Amino acid sequence: MGWPTIVIFVLGVVNFALNRAVFGSGHPLLARLPQASRVLGNRAALVTEFVMLFFALLLSVNGWPGFVWAYLLYTAVNALAAWLIVGRRI
């Protein structure tokens, strides 16, 4: 396990934390959704995050260490979106 794998794993933890912060923020757009839609959306988001993390780790372990930059960009976009939602800028 090399440094790209460790970096991607840490970024994956950050992405899960961002997801948790967004769904726990009580944003008015999320609050207007029915409870069933919120639960389904949260689960779908968690599954999507897991799939992204899984394949990023798989690619980095199998000889694509440069993929860490793509996953870093993905995390940066997630962080920007979470900042906009949690900070009530949208």
C-alpha positions in Angstrom: 0.0 0.0 0.0 1.6 3.2 -1.2 1.0 6.9 -0.5 -1.6 7.3 -3.2 -3.8 4.6 -1.5 -3.4 6.3 1.9 -4.2 9.7 0.4 -7.3 8.4 -1.4 -8.5 6.6 1.8 -8.2 9.8 3.8 -10.0 11.8 1.1 -12.7 9.1 1.2 -13.2 9.7 4.9 -13.4 13.4 4.2 -16.1 12.8 1.5 -18.2 10.7 3.9 -17.9 13.4 6.6 -19.0 16.1 4.0 -22.0 13.9 3.1 -22.9 13.6 6.7 -22.6 17.3 7.3 -24.8 18.1 4.3 -27.6 15.7 5.2 -27.4 16.8 8.9 -27.4 20.5 8.1 -31.2 20.9 8.1 -31.0 22.9 4.9 -34.5 24.2 3.8 -34.3 22.3 0.5 -33.6 19.1 2.3 -36.2 19.8 5.0 -38.9 20.2 2.4 -38.4 16.7 1.1 -40.6 13.9 2.5 -38.9 11.7 5.0 -38.8 8.7 2.7 -37.0 10.8 0.0 -34.5 12.1 2.5 -33.7 8.5 3.7 -33.4 7.2 0.2 -31.3 10.1 -0.9 -28.9 9.7 2.0 -28.5 6.0 1.3 -28.0 6.6 -2.4 -25.4 9.3 -1.6 -23.6 6.9 0.8 -23.6 4.1 -1.8 -22.3 6.5 -4.5 -19.5 7.7 -2.2 -18.6 4.1 -1.4 -18.5 3.1 -5.0 -16.3 6.1 -5.9 -13.9 5.4 -3.0 -13.8 1.7 -3.9 -12.9 2.2 -7.5 -10.4 5.0 -6.7 -8.7 2.7 -4.3 -8.8 -0.2 -6.7 -7.3 1.9 -9.5 -4.5 3.3 -7.3 -3.6 -0.2 -6.0 -3.5 -1.6 -9.5 -1.0 0.7 -11.0 -2.8 4.0 -11.5 -1.2 6.2 -8.7 -2.0 9.3 -10.7 -5.7 8.7 -10.0 -5.1 10.4 -6.7 -5.3 13.8 -8.5 -8.7 13.0 -10.0 -10.0 11.9 -6.6 -8.6 15.1 -5.0 -10.4 17.1 -7.6 -13.6 15.2 -6.9 -13.2 15.8 -3.1 -12.6 19.6 -3.8 -15.8 19.8 -5.7 -17.6 18.0 -3.0 -16.2 20.3 -0.4 -17.2 23.4 -2.3 -20.8 22.0 -2.7 -21.0 21.1 1.0 -19.7 24.6 1.9 -22.4 26.2 -0.2 -25.1 24.0 1.2 -24.1 24.0 4.9 -23.2 27.7 4.8 -26.7 28.4 3.4 -25.2 30.2 0.4 -27.7 28.4 -1.9 
